[in-house]
Amino acid sequence: MLTIIIQVDAPPGQAIGIKEDLAQHLERFGDAKVVSVTEDLPEQLQLGTSGTIH
């Protein structure tokens, strides 16, 4: 069994399409399933109540 971790620099909101496409490509090598997908979105600056930037 192989566990492969892939990091893709893609625009936000495309995680599902990329996951499906990768799973289809990997199925030709045997049973493949996507175990997890996380999307790290860019954080926006937020002003705190004291006026400091978080």
N, C-alpha and C positions, 0 to 999 in steps of 0.2 A: 504494500500500500504506500502511496505517495501522498504527502500533504504539501501543497504548493501555495505559497502566499505571493500574490501579485499586487503591485502598487501601480495604479493607473492615474496619470494626471489628465483628467477629463473634466469638462464643464459640469457644474452641479446639476443634479437631477437625471443623470444618465446611468446610474448604478444598475438599475434593473436590466436595461438593454445590454450593457456590457457583460453582466453576469450571465444572461441567457446565451449570448454569443460565445463566450468562453466555454460554457458547459457543453454547447453543441460541438465545438471543435474538439473538446477532450473526450467526448463519448466514443469517438472512433478508436480510441486506445483501450477501451474497456468501460465498465460501469463507472460513471462519474456523477457526483452530486456536489452542489455548492453547499458548503457547511455554514458559512456566514459571509455577510457583506456589510461593511461599515462605510459610511460616507462622512469624511471630515470636511465640513463646510468652513469657508473662511469666516473668522470672527470679526464682527464690527466693533469699533470702539464704543464704549458706553460711558457716559458721564455718571459718576456716583453722586450721592446726595451732598457730599462735602465739596463737590466741584473737581474731584480728582478723576483722572482718566483710568479706566480699568481695561 
